[in-house]
Amino acid sequence: MNPDTPASRPRLALFDLDHTLLPIDSDYEWGEFTTRIGWNDPAEFSRRNAEFFAHYQAGTLDVHDYVRFAIDAARLRGPEAAAQAHARFMREVVEPAIRPQALALLRQHQQAGDIVVIVTATNEFVTAPIAQALGVPELLAVQLERGADGWFTGAISGVPSMRAGKVTRMEQWLAARQLGWGDVHSTFYSDSLNDLPLLEKVDEPVATNPDERLRALAAQRGWRILDLF
């Protein structure tokens, strides 16, 4: 077989997380959860959380401001309390939202020998346990800066995996393995027009549970549309 043919290249299956593999937004739900357990002022936090969420949907979110806001409750309470709260969050919010059809799609790619990577604009504190629960060891999430004490400062470390940053982070991931886009066959599943840069970069974009704007664009461009939920 010609080594340059697509069939011989390593196959990557890339997945957005929120509203793609999960029918919820884990970042938003973490904020709502920490409010329910008394870590935030309910009225003020819910107002700001909804405002940030609307900006995300509109593609106008300042990710640095949002991450500082989103991680603040956990940062202030320290690693032990944060870990205990997140374990409860997984039990009460995330695990009931994990759908068999999402797991089946992941396993289908894994059993075919594809390298599965979750690429999400949600931070690593929220998403690392979720990726583990989904059985996906490769996670590219927003990395959080840690201070001298080893705990979060509230700032982002490196390039945030959001919009065009998802392409940058994937290119870093590939370069660390001495690969480029031309060396792999890539598929990317996403629900959001925010992910257009990575959808346009991969070999096979899949509009998954797409919002109205992405559904219209996918139909126009002849991209596969998958309604997983």
Stockholm file with secondary structure:
# STOCKHOLM 1.0

chainA/1-229         MNPDTPASRPRLALFDLDHTLLPIDSDYEWGEFTTRIGWNDPAEFSRRNAEFFAHYQAGTLDVHDYVRFAIDAARLRGPEAAAQAHARFMREVVEPAIRPQALALLRQHQQAGDIVVIVTATNEFVTAPIAQALGVPELLAVQLERGADGWFTGAISGVPSMRAGKVTRMEQWLAARQLGWGDVHSTFYSDSLNDLPLLEKVDEPVATNPDERLRALAAQRGWRILDLF
#=GR chainA/1-229 SS CCTTSGGGSCEEEEECCBTTTBSSCHHHHHHHHHHHTTSSCHHHHHHHHHHHHHHHHHTCCCHHHHHHHHHHHHHHHHHHHHHHHHHHHIIIIIGGGCCHHHHHHHHHHHHTTCEEEEEEEEEHHHHHHHHHHHTCCEEEEECEEECTTSSEEEEECSSCSSTHHHHHHHHHHHHHTTCCGGGSEEEEEESCGGGHHHHHHSSEEEEESCCHHHHHHHHHHTCEEECCC
#=GC SS_cons         CCTTSGGGSCEEEEECCBTTTBSSCHHHHHHHHHHHTTSSCHHHHHHHHHHHHHHHHHTCCCHHHHHHHHHHHHHHHHHHHHHHHHHHHIIIIIGGGCCHHHHHHHHHHHHTTCEEEEEEEEEHHHHHHHHHHHTCCEEEEECEEECTTSSEEEEECSSCSSTHHHHHHHHHHHHHTTCCGGGSEEEEEESCGGGHHHHHHSSEEEEESCCHHHHHHHHHHTCEEECCC
//
